[in-house]
């Protein structure tokens, strides 16, 4: 009896040890950046499968870390390309820009999630803030991936960016001609198509994610996202109006 009891106890301890080791491995696999890139195929092409795979994620840090690292990769590549083509560099400005990029990438997911959370609560979302933060942050990851794709295409098929031109100071005919010249460039058309695809892709992913993690219908999730965008836009406009009323002189020298 004693031997069988001791054997049973040993077996139980071994099983518990194996279970703990398995949990540690699962956490490492779940939160590693390498594993994320392995799962990125599902993120981009099989959103339902990806959302099912992250259902048990309960921590902010790994999700935020994934976005911050990917965003910084995008920022560094953009910076390197800019330095190559401009031929000039300012170390102080580069350091400040890098610090700013870190701060923005760390704050942006919480800021966007906050607006979406307001919309979700209006449409009776059943879960807490984290279950908005999760799909929103992965949506920003998708946005950054599209940014990398557009960066790659701009190198392969370069084009002149119209947004660096002050159109407001031109006549109507000149402005129309600039737009015609812009869209006559293959690179500009590709860039526009990628932008449109990315907007639709991110919107659909957010609908699926919000619907799943907040346990609301897809139609409610879509309206919550649209409403959150309207709220954010209204706040930006209101801030601009208050800033103008507080200091009109600061806006006097703006173009147009």
Rosetta constraint file for C-alpha pairs under 8 A:
AtomPair CA 1 CA 5 HARMONIC 6.08 0.50
AtomPair CA 2 CA 6 HARMONIC 6.05 0.50
AtomPair CA 3 CA 7 HARMONIC 6.02 0.50
AtomPair CA 4 CA 8 HARMONIC 6.04 0.50
AtomPair CA 5 CA 9 HARMONIC 6.14 0.50
AtomPair CA 6 CA 10 HARMONIC 6.14 0.50
AtomPair CA 7 CA 11 HARMONIC 6.15 0.50
AtomPair CA 8 CA 12 HARMONIC 6.16 0.50
AtomPair CA 9 CA 13 HARMONIC 6.21 0.50
AtomPair CA 10 CA 14 HARMONIC 6.17 0.50
AtomPair CA 11 CA 15 HARMONIC 6.19 0.50
AtomPair CA 12 CA 16 HARMONIC 6.20 0.50
AtomPair CA 13 CA 17 HARMONIC 6.08 0.50
AtomPair CA 14 CA 18 HARMONIC 6.10 0.50
AtomPair CA 15 CA 19 HARMONIC 6.08 0.50
AtomPair CA 16 CA 20 HARMONIC 6.21 0.50
AtomPair CA 17 CA 21 HARMONIC 6.24 0.50
AtomPair CA 18 CA 22 HARMONIC 6.04 0.50
AtomPair CA 19 CA 23 HARMONIC 6.20 0.50
AtomPair CA 20 CA 24 HARMONIC 6.28 0.50
AtomPair CA 21 CA 25 HARMONIC 6.24 0.50
AtomPair CA 22 CA 26 HARMONIC 6.10 0.50
AtomPair CA 23 CA 27 HARMONIC 6.20 0.50
AtomPair CA 24 CA 28 HARMONIC 6.26 0.50
AtomPair CA 25 CA 29 HARMONIC 6.07 0.50
AtomPair CA 26 CA 30 HARMONIC 5.82 0.50
AtomPair CA 27 CA 31 HARMONIC 6.00 0.50
AtomPair CA 28 CA 32 HARMONIC 5.79 0.50
AtomPair CA 29 CA 35 HARMONIC 5.95 0.50
AtomPair CA 30 CA 35 HARMONIC 6.78 0.50
AtomPair CA 30 CA 36 HARMONIC 7.64 0.50
AtomPair CA 31 CA 35 HARMONIC 7.32 0.50
AtomPair CA 31 CA 36 HARMONIC 7.46 0.50
AtomPair CA 31 CA 62 HARMONIC 5.45 0.50
AtomPair CA 31 CA 63 HARMONIC 7.67 0.50
AtomPair CA 32 CA 36 HARMONIC 6.39 0.50
AtomPair CA 32 CA 62 HARMONIC 7.77 0.50
AtomPair CA 33 CA 37 HARMONIC 6.45 0.50
AtomPair CA 33 CA 66 HARMONIC 6.31 0.50
AtomPair CA 34 CA 38 HARMONIC 6.46 0.50
AtomPair CA 35 CA 39 HARMONIC 6.22 0.50
AtomPair CA 36 CA 40 HARMONIC 5.94 0.50
AtomPair CA 36 CA 66 HARMONIC 7.74 0.50
AtomPair CA 37 CA 41 HARMONIC 7.66 0.50
AtomPair CA 39 CA 43 HARMONIC 6.52 0.50
AtomPair CA 39 CA 50 HARMONIC 7.38 0.50
AtomPair CA 40 CA 44 HARMONIC 6.17 0.50
AtomPair CA 41 CA 45 HARMONIC 5.88 0.50
AtomPair CA 41 CA 46 HARMONIC 7.17 0.50
AtomPair CA 42 CA 46 HARMONIC 4.30 0.50
AtomPair CA 42 CA 47 HARMONIC 5.90 0.50
AtomPair CA 42 CA 49 HARMONIC 6.43 0.50
AtomPair CA 42 CA 50 HARMONIC 5.21 0.50
AtomPair CA 43 CA 47 HARMONIC 5.20 0.50
AtomPair CA 43 CA 50 HARMONIC 5.38 0.50
AtomPair CA 43 CA 51 HARMONIC 7.90 0.50
AtomPair CA 43 CA 142 HARMONIC 7.73 0.50
AtomPair CA 44 CA 142 HARMONIC 7.11 0.50
AtomPair CA 46 CA 50 HARMONIC 6.27 0.50
AtomPair CA 47 CA 51 HARMONIC 6.00 0.50
AtomPair CA 47 CA 205 HARMONIC 6.54 0.50
AtomPair CA 47 CA 208 HARMONIC 7.83 0.50
AtomPair CA 48 CA 52 HARMONIC 6.22 0.50
AtomPair CA 48 CA 208 HARMONIC 7.37 0.50
AtomPair CA 49 CA 53 HARMONIC 6.31 0.50
AtomPair CA 50 CA 54 HARMONIC 6.51 0.50
AtomPair CA 51 CA 55 HARMONIC 6.16 0.50
AtomPair CA 51 CA 209 HARMONIC 6.66 0.50
AtomPair CA 55 CA 213 HARMONIC 7.82 0.50
AtomPair CA 58 CA 130 HARMONIC 7.85 0.50
AtomPair CA 59 CA 63 HARMONIC 7.35 0.50
AtomPair CA 60 CA 64 HARMONIC 6.04 0.50
AtomPair CA 60 CA 130 HARMONIC 7.51 0.50
AtomPair CA 60 CA 134 HARMONIC 7.95 0.50
AtomPair CA 61 CA 65 HARMONIC 5.83 0.50
AtomPair CA 62 CA 66 HARMONIC 6.23 0.50
AtomPair CA 63 CA 67 HARMONIC 6.68 0.50
AtomPair CA 63 CA 134 HARMONIC 7.13 0.50
AtomPair CA 63 CA 137 HARMONIC 7.14 0.50
AtomPair CA 63 CA 138 HARMONIC 7.64 0.50
AtomPair CA 64 CA 68 HARMONIC 6.13 0.50
AtomPair CA 64 CA 106 HARMONIC 7.01 0.50
AtomPair CA 64 CA 109 HARMONIC 7.56 0.50
AtomPair CA 64 CA 137 HARMONIC 7.07 0.50
AtomPair CA 65 CA 69 HARMONIC 6.03 0.50
AtomPair CA 66 CA 70 HARMONIC 6.22 0.50
AtomPair CA 66 CA 141 HARMONIC 7.84 0.50
AtomPair CA 67 CA 71 HARMONIC 5.91 0.50
AtomPair CA 67 CA 105 HARMONIC 7.25 0.50
AtomPair CA 67 CA 137 HARMONIC 6.96 0.50
AtomPair CA 67 CA 138 HARMONIC 7.43 0.50
AtomPair CA 67 CA 140 HARMONIC 7.20 0.50
AtomPair CA 67 CA 141 HARMONIC 5.50 0.50
AtomPair CA 68 CA 72 HARMONIC 6.07 0.50
AtomPair CA 68 CA 102 HARMONIC 7.00 0.50
AtomPair CA 68 CA 105 HARMONIC 5.26 0.50
AtomPair CA 68 CA 106 HARMONIC 6.31 0.50
AtomPair CA 69 CA 73 HARMONIC 6.22 0.50
AtomPair CA 70 CA 74 HARMONIC 6.34 0.50
AtomPair CA 70 CA 141 HARMONIC 7.27 0.50
AtomPair CA 70 CA 144 HARMONIC 7.10 0.50
AtomPair CA 70 CA 145 HARMONIC 7.98 0.50
AtomPair CA 71 CA 75 HARMONIC 6.10 0.50
AtomPair CA 71 CA 105 HARMONIC 6.67 0.50
AtomPair CA 71 CA 141 HARMONIC 7.81 0.50
AtomPair CA 71 CA 144 HARMONIC 6.22 0.50
AtomPair CA 72 CA 76 HARMONIC 5.97 0.50
AtomPair CA 72 CA 101 HARMONIC 6.97 0.50
AtomPair CA 72 CA 102 HARMONIC 7.12 0.50
AtomPair CA 72 CA 105 HARMONIC 7.93 0.50
AtomPair CA 73 CA 77 HARMONIC 6.19 0.50
AtomPair CA 74 CA 78 HARMONIC 6.12 0.50
AtomPair CA 74 CA 144 HARMONIC 7.16 0.50
AtomPair CA 74 CA 147 HARMONIC 7.36 0.50
AtomPair CA 74 CA 148 HARMONIC 6.11 0.50
AtomPair CA 75 CA 79 HARMONIC 6.05 0.50
AtomPair CA 75 CA 98 HARMONIC 7.95 0.50
AtomPair CA 75 CA 101 HARMONIC 7.32 0.50
AtomPair CA 76 CA 80 HARMONIC 6.08 0.50
AtomPair CA 77 CA 81 HARMONIC 6.16 0.50
AtomPair CA 78 CA 82 HARMONIC 6.06 0.50
AtomPair CA 78 CA 151 HARMONIC 7.49 0.50
AtomPair CA 79 CA 83 HARMONIC 6.14 0.50
AtomPair CA 80 CA 84 HARMONIC 6.19 0.50
AtomPair CA 81 CA 85 HARMONIC 6.30 0.50
AtomPair CA 82 CA 86 HARMONIC 5.87 0.50
AtomPair CA 83 CA 87 HARMONIC 5.53 0.50
AtomPair CA 83 CA 88 HARMONIC 6.05 0.50
AtomPair CA 83 CA 89 HARMONIC 6.32 0.50
AtomPair CA 84 CA 88 HARMONIC 7.94 0.50
AtomPair CA 89 CA 94 HARMONIC 7.73 0.50
AtomPair CA 90 CA 94 HARMONIC 6.14 0.50
AtomPair CA 91 CA 95 HARMONIC 6.19 0.50
AtomPair CA 92 CA 96 HARMONIC 6.27 0.50
AtomPair CA 93 CA 97 HARMONIC 5.98 0.50
AtomPair CA 94 CA 98 HARMONIC 6.10 0.50
AtomPair CA 95 CA 99 HARMONIC 6.24 0.50
AtomPair CA 96 CA 100 HARMONIC 6.10 0.50
AtomPair CA 97 CA 101 HARMONIC 6.09 0.50
AtomPair CA 98 CA 102 HARMONIC 6.35 0.50
AtomPair CA 99 CA 103 HARMONIC 6.35 0.50
AtomPair CA 100 CA 104 HARMONIC 6.09 0.50
AtomPair CA 101 CA 105 HARMONIC 6.02 0.50
AtomPair CA 102 CA 106 HARMONIC 6.17 0.50
AtomPair CA 103 CA 107 HARMONIC 6.19 0.50
AtomPair CA 104 CA 108 HARMONIC 5.67 0.50
AtomPair CA 105 CA 109 HARMONIC 7.25 0.50
AtomPair CA 106 CA 110 HARMONIC 7.84 0.50
AtomPair CA 107 CA 111 HARMONIC 6.22 0.50
AtomPair CA 108 CA 112 HARMONIC 6.05 0.50
AtomPair CA 109 CA 113 HARMONIC 5.86 0.50
AtomPair CA 109 CA 133 HARMONIC 6.88 0.50
AtomPair CA 109 CA 136 HARMONIC 6.84 0.50
AtomPair CA 109 CA 137 HARMONIC 5.34 0.50
AtomPair CA 109 CA 140 HARMONIC 7.38 0.50
AtomPair CA 110 CA 114 HARMONIC 5.95 0.50
AtomPair CA 110 CA 133 HARMONIC 6.78 0.50
AtomPair CA 111 CA 115 HARMONIC 6.69 0.50
AtomPair CA 112 CA 116 HARMONIC 6.34 0.50
AtomPair CA 112 CA 136 HARMONIC 7.26 0.50
AtomPair CA 113 CA 117 HARMONIC 5.83 0.50
AtomPair CA 113 CA 129 HARMONIC 7.71 0.50
AtomPair CA 113 CA 132 HARMONIC 6.04 0.50
AtomPair CA 113 CA 133 HARMONIC 5.16 0.50
AtomPair CA 113 CA 136 HARMONIC 5.97 0.50
AtomPair CA 113 CA 137 HARMONIC 7.70 0.50
AtomPair CA 114 CA 118 HARMONIC 6.44 0.50
AtomPair CA 114 CA 129 HARMONIC 7.83 0.50
AtomPair CA 115 CA 119 HARMONIC 6.71 0.50
AtomPair CA 115 CA 228 HARMONIC 5.14 0.50
AtomPair CA 115 CA 229 HARMONIC 7.37 0.50
AtomPair CA 115 CA 231 HARMONIC 7.26 0.50
AtomPair CA 115 CA 232 HARMONIC 6.60 0.50
AtomPair CA 116 CA 120 HARMONIC 6.14 0.50
AtomPair CA 116 CA 132 HARMONIC 7.19 0.50
AtomPair CA 116 CA 224 HARMONIC 6.77 0.50
AtomPair CA 116 CA 225 HARMONIC 5.78 0.50
AtomPair CA 116 CA 228 HARMONIC 4.96 0.50
AtomPair CA 116 CA 229 HARMONIC 7.65 0.50
AtomPair CA 117 CA 121 HARMONIC 6.08 0.50
AtomPair CA 117 CA 129 HARMONIC 6.50 0.50
AtomPair CA 117 CA 132 HARMONIC 6.22 0.50
AtomPair CA 117 CA 228 HARMONIC 7.78 0.50
AtomPair CA 118 CA 122 HARMONIC 6.41 0.50
AtomPair CA 118 CA 224 HARMONIC 7.99 0.50
AtomPair CA 118 CA 228 HARMONIC 6.62 0.50
AtomPair CA 119 CA 123 HARMONIC 6.50 0.50
AtomPair CA 119 CA 223 HARMONIC 7.81 0.50
AtomPair CA 119 CA 224 HARMONIC 4.30 0.50
AtomPair CA 119 CA 225 HARMONIC 6.35 0.50
AtomPair CA 119 CA 227 HARMONIC 5.71 0.50
AtomPair CA 119 CA 228 HARMONIC 5.01 0.50
AtomPair CA 120 CA 124 HARMONIC 6.32 0.50
AtomPair CA 120 CA 125 HARMONIC 5.11 0.50
AtomPair CA 120 CA 214 HARMONIC 7.91 0.50
AtomPair CA 120 CA 221 HARMONIC 6.94 0.50
AtomPair CA 120 CA 224 HARMONIC 5.11 0.50
AtomPair CA 120 CA 225 HARMONIC 7.51 0.50
AtomPair CA 121 CA 125 HARMONIC 5.09 0.50
AtomPair CA 121 CA 126 HARMONIC 7.96 0.50
AtomPair CA 122 CA 224 HARMONIC 7.39 0.50
AtomPair CA 123 CA 220 HARMONIC 6.19 0.50
AtomPair CA 123 CA 221 HARMONIC 7.75 0.50
AtomPair CA 123 CA 224 HARMONIC 6.38 0.50
AtomPair CA 124 CA 216 HARMONIC 7.58 0.50
AtomPair CA 125 CA 214 HARMONIC 5.12 0.50
AtomPair CA 125 CA 215 HARMONIC 6.71 0.50
AtomPair CA 125 CA 216 HARMONIC 6.17 0.50
AtomPair CA 126 CA 214 HARMONIC 5.26 0.50
AtomPair CA 126 CA 215 HARMONIC 6.15 0.50
AtomPair CA 126 CA 216 HARMONIC 7.46 0.50
AtomPair CA 127 CA 131 HARMONIC 6.29 0.50
AtomPair CA 127 CA 213 HARMONIC 7.07 0.50
AtomPair CA 127 CA 214 HARMONIC 5.07 0.50
AtomPair CA 127 CA 215 HARMONIC 7.51 0.50
AtomPair CA 128 CA 132 HARMONIC 7.28 0.50
AtomPair CA 128 CA 214 HARMONIC 7.89 0.50
AtomPair CA 129 CA 133 HARMONIC 6.18 0.50
AtomPair CA 130 CA 134 HARMONIC 6.07 0.50
AtomPair CA 131 CA 135 HARMONIC 7.11 0.50
AtomPair CA 131 CA 210 HARMONIC 7.49 0.50
AtomPair CA 131 CA 213 HARMONIC 5.43 0.50
AtomPair CA 131 CA 214 HARMONIC 6.47 0.50
AtomPair CA 132 CA 136 HARMONIC 6.14 0.50
AtomPair CA 132 CA 210 HARMONIC 6.28 0.50
AtomPair CA 132 CA 213 HARMONIC 7.28 0.50
AtomPair CA 132 CA 214 HARMONIC 7.37 0.50
AtomPair CA 133 CA 137 HARMONIC 5.84 0.50
AtomPair CA 134 CA 138 HARMONIC 6.37 0.50
AtomPair CA 135 CA 139 HARMONIC 6.06 0.50
AtomPair CA 135 CA 205 HARMONIC 7.73 0.50
AtomPair CA 135 CA 206 HARMONIC 6.00 0.50
AtomPair CA 135 CA 209 HARMONIC 5.08 0.50
AtomPair CA 135 CA 210 HARMONIC 6.49 0.50
AtomPair CA 136 CA 140 HARMONIC 6.37 0.50
AtomPair CA 136 CA 206 HARMONIC 6.42 0.50
AtomPair CA 136 CA 209 HARMONIC 7.99 0.50
AtomPair CA 137 CA 141 HARMONIC 6.32 0.50
AtomPair CA 138 CA 142 HARMONIC 6.34 0.50
AtomPair CA 139 CA 143 HARMONIC 6.29 0.50
AtomPair CA 139 CA 202 HARMONIC 5.62 0.50
AtomPair CA 139 CA 205 HARMONIC 6.74 0.50
AtomPair CA 139 CA 206 HARMONIC 6.41 0.50
AtomPair CA 140 CA 144 HARMONIC 6.17 0.50
AtomPair CA 140 CA 202 HARMONIC 7.97 0.50
AtomPair CA 141 CA 145 HARMONIC 6.26 0.50
AtomPair CA 142 CA 146 HARMONIC 6.32 0.50
AtomPair CA 142 CA 198 HARMONIC 7.92 0.50
AtomPair CA 142 CA 202 HARMONIC 6.82 0.50
AtomPair CA 143 CA 147 HARMONIC 6.26 0.50
AtomPair CA 143 CA 198 HARMONIC 6.65 0.50
AtomPair CA 143 CA 202 HARMONIC 6.99 0.50
AtomPair CA 144 CA 148 HARMONIC 6.32 0.50
AtomPair CA 145 CA 149 HARMONIC 6.31 0.50
AtomPair CA 146 CA 150 HARMONIC 6.12 0.50
AtomPair CA 146 CA 194 HARMONIC 7.40 0.50
AtomPair CA 146 CA 195 HARMONIC 7.91 0.50
AtomPair CA 146 CA 198 HARMONIC 6.44 0.50
AtomPair CA 147 CA 151 HARMONIC 6.09 0.50
AtomPair CA 148 CA 152 HARMONIC 6.22 0.50
AtomPair CA 149 CA 153 HARMONIC 6.29 0.50
AtomPair CA 150 CA 154 HARMONIC 6.05 0.50
AtomPair CA 150 CA 191 HARMONIC 6.31 0.50
AtomPair CA 150 CA 194 HARMONIC 7.03 0.50
AtomPair CA 151 CA 155 HARMONIC 6.61 0.50
AtomPair CA 152 CA 156 HARMONIC 6.45 0.50
AtomPair CA 153 CA 157 HARMONIC 5.64 0.50
AtomPair CA 153 CA 158 HARMONIC 7.39 0.50
AtomPair CA 153 CA 187 HARMONIC 7.37 0.50
AtomPair CA 153 CA 190 HARMONIC 7.90 0.50
AtomPair CA 153 CA 191 HARMONIC 7.68 0.50
AtomPair CA 154 CA 158 HARMONIC 4.66 0.50
AtomPair CA 154 CA 159 HARMONIC 6.93 0.50
AtomPair CA 154 CA 187 HARMONIC 6.61 0.50
AtomPair CA 154 CA 191 HARMONIC 7.77 0.50
AtomPair CA 157 CA 186 HARMONIC 7.20 0.50
AtomPair CA 157 CA 187 HARMONIC 5.02 0.50
AtomPair CA 158 CA 187 HARMONIC 5.70 0.50
AtomPair CA 159 CA 182 HARMONIC 8.00 0.50
AtomPair CA 159 CA 185 HARMONIC 6.29 0.50
AtomPair CA 159 CA 186 HARMONIC 7.68 0.50
AtomPair CA 159 CA 187 HARMONIC 5.32 0.50
AtomPair CA 159 CA 188 HARMONIC 6.08 0.50
AtomPair CA 160 CA 182 HARMONIC 7.02 0.50
AtomPair CA 160 CA 188 HARMONIC 7.85 0.50
AtomPair CA 161 CA 165 HARMONIC 7.91 0.50
AtomPair CA 161 CA 182 HARMONIC 7.37 0.50
AtomPair CA 161 CA 188 HARMONIC 7.79 0.50
AtomPair CA 162 CA 178 HARMONIC 7.38 0.50
AtomPair CA 162 CA 179 HARMONIC 7.42 0.50
AtomPair CA 162 CA 182 HARMONIC 6.44 0.50
AtomPair CA 166 CA 170 HARMONIC 7.63 0.50
AtomPair CA 166 CA 255 HARMONIC 7.78 0.50
AtomPair CA 167 CA 175 HARMONIC 5.94 0.50
AtomPair CA 168 CA 255 HARMONIC 6.65 0.50
AtomPair CA 168 CA 256 HARMONIC 5.62 0.50
AtomPair CA 169 CA 255 HARMONIC 7.29 0.50
AtomPair CA 169 CA 256 HARMONIC 6.77 0.50
AtomPair CA 170 CA 174 HARMONIC 5.94 0.50
AtomPair CA 170 CA 175 HARMONIC 6.03 0.50
AtomPair CA 171 CA 175 HARMONIC 6.17 0.50
AtomPair CA 172 CA 176 HARMONIC 6.16 0.50
AtomPair CA 173 CA 177 HARMONIC 6.17 0.50
AtomPair CA 174 CA 178 HARMONIC 6.25 0.50
AtomPair CA 175 CA 179 HARMONIC 6.39 0.50
AtomPair CA 176 CA 180 HARMONIC 6.23 0.50
AtomPair CA 177 CA 181 HARMONIC 6.12 0.50
AtomPair CA 178 CA 182 HARMONIC 6.05 0.50
AtomPair CA 179 CA 183 HARMONIC 6.28 0.50
AtomPair CA 180 CA 184 HARMONIC 6.16 0.50
AtomPair CA 181 CA 185 HARMONIC 6.98 0.50
AtomPair CA 182 CA 188 HARMONIC 6.56 0.50
AtomPair CA 183 CA 188 HARMONIC 5.93 0.50
AtomPair CA 183 CA 189 HARMONIC 6.14 0.50
AtomPair CA 184 CA 188 HARMONIC 7.73 0.50
AtomPair CA 184 CA 189 HARMONIC 7.92 0.50
AtomPair CA 185 CA 189 HARMONIC 6.68 0.50
AtomPair CA 186 CA 190 HARMONIC 6.25 0.50
AtomPair CA 187 CA 191 HARMONIC 6.04 0.50
AtomPair CA 188 CA 192 HARMONIC 6.15 0.50
AtomPair CA 189 CA 193 HARMONIC 6.20 0.50
AtomPair CA 190 CA 194 HARMONIC 6.17 0.50
AtomPair CA 191 CA 195 HARMONIC 6.19 0.50
AtomPair CA 192 CA 196 HARMONIC 6.26 0.50
AtomPair CA 193 CA 197 HARMONIC 6.14 0.50
AtomPair CA 194 CA 198 HARMONIC 5.99 0.50
AtomPair CA 195 CA 199 HARMONIC 6.28 0.50
AtomPair CA 196 CA 200 HARMONIC 6.40 0.50
AtomPair CA 197 CA 201 HARMONIC 5.94 0.50
AtomPair CA 198 CA 202 HARMONIC 5.96 0.50
AtomPair CA 199 CA 203 HARMONIC 6.08 0.50
AtomPair CA 200 CA 204 HARMONIC 6.13 0.50
AtomPair CA 201 CA 205 HARMONIC 6.14 0.50
AtomPair CA 202 CA 206 HARMONIC 6.05 0.50
AtomPair CA 203 CA 207 HARMONIC 6.22 0.50
AtomPair CA 203 CA 222 HARMONIC 7.94 0.50
AtomPair CA 204 CA 208 HARMONIC 6.30 0.50
AtomPair CA 205 CA 209 HARMONIC 6.06 0.50
AtomPair CA 206 CA 210 HARMONIC 5.81 0.50
AtomPair CA 206 CA 225 HARMONIC 7.84 0.50
AtomPair CA 207 CA 211 HARMONIC 5.86 0.50
AtomPair CA 207 CA 218 HARMONIC 5.97 0.50
AtomPair CA 207 CA 221 HARMONIC 5.31 0.50
AtomPair CA 207 CA 222 HARMONIC 5.45 0.50
AtomPair CA 207 CA 225 HARMONIC 7.59 0.50
AtomPair CA 208 CA 212 HARMONIC 6.07 0.50
AtomPair CA 208 CA 218 HARMONIC 6.70 0.50
AtomPair CA 208 CA 221 HARMONIC 7.87 0.50
AtomPair CA 209 CA 213 HARMONIC 6.03 0.50
AtomPair CA 210 CA 214 HARMONIC 5.49 0.50
AtomPair CA 210 CA 215 HARMONIC 7.62 0.50
AtomPair CA 210 CA 216 HARMONIC 7.60 0.50
AtomPair CA 210 CA 218 HARMONIC 7.99 0.50
AtomPair CA 210 CA 221 HARMONIC 5.85 0.50
AtomPair CA 211 CA 215 HARMONIC 5.44 0.50
AtomPair CA 211 CA 216 HARMONIC 4.90 0.50
AtomPair CA 211 CA 217 HARMONIC 5.60 0.50
AtomPair CA 211 CA 218 HARMONIC 5.32 0.50
AtomPair CA 211 CA 220 HARMONIC 7.75 0.50
AtomPair CA 211 CA 221 HARMONIC 5.47 0.50
AtomPair CA 212 CA 216 HARMONIC 7.04 0.50
AtomPair CA 216 CA 220 HARMONIC 6.41 0.50
AtomPair CA 216 CA 221 HARMONIC 6.61 0.50
AtomPair CA 217 CA 221 HARMONIC 6.23 0.50
AtomPair CA 218 CA 222 HARMONIC 6.12 0.50
AtomPair CA 219 CA 223 HARMONIC 6.29 0.50
AtomPair CA 220 CA 224 HARMONIC 6.02 0.50
AtomPair CA 221 CA 225 HARMONIC 6.26 0.50
AtomPair CA 222 CA 226 HARMONIC 6.27 0.50
AtomPair CA 223 CA 227 HARMONIC 5.93 0.50
AtomPair CA 224 CA 228 HARMONIC 6.09 0.50
AtomPair CA 225 CA 229 HARMONIC 6.35 0.50
AtomPair CA 226 CA 230 HARMONIC 6.33 0.50
AtomPair CA 227 CA 231 HARMONIC 6.16 0.50
AtomPair CA 228 CA 232 HARMONIC 6.16 0.50
AtomPair CA 229 CA 233 HARMONIC 6.13 0.50
AtomPair CA 230 CA 234 HARMONIC 6.03 0.50
AtomPair CA 231 CA 235 HARMONIC 6.22 0.50
AtomPair CA 232 CA 236 HARMONIC 6.31 0.50
AtomPair CA 233 CA 237 HARMONIC 6.21 0.50
AtomPair CA 234 CA 238 HARMONIC 6.00 0.50
AtomPair CA 235 CA 239 HARMONIC 6.00 0.50
AtomPair CA 236 CA 240 HARMONIC 6.22 0.50
AtomPair CA 237 CA 241 HARMONIC 6.20 0.50
AtomPair CA 238 CA 242 HARMONIC 6.17 0.50
AtomPair CA 239 CA 243 HARMONIC 6.03 0.50
AtomPair CA 240 CA 244 HARMONIC 6.12 0.50
AtomPair CA 241 CA 245 HARMONIC 6.18 0.50
AtomPair CA 242 CA 246 HARMONIC 6.01 0.50
AtomPair CA 243 CA 247 HARMONIC 6.11 0.50
AtomPair CA 243 CA 248 HARMONIC 7.77 0.50
AtomPair CA 244 CA 248 HARMONIC 4.85 0.50
AtomPair CA 244 CA 250 HARMONIC 7.58 0.50
AtomPair CA 244 CA 251 HARMONIC 6.80 0.50
AtomPair CA 247 CA 251 HARMONIC 7.64 0.50
AtomPair CA 248 CA 252 HARMONIC 6.59 0.50
AtomPair CA 249 CA 253 HARMONIC 7.88 0.50
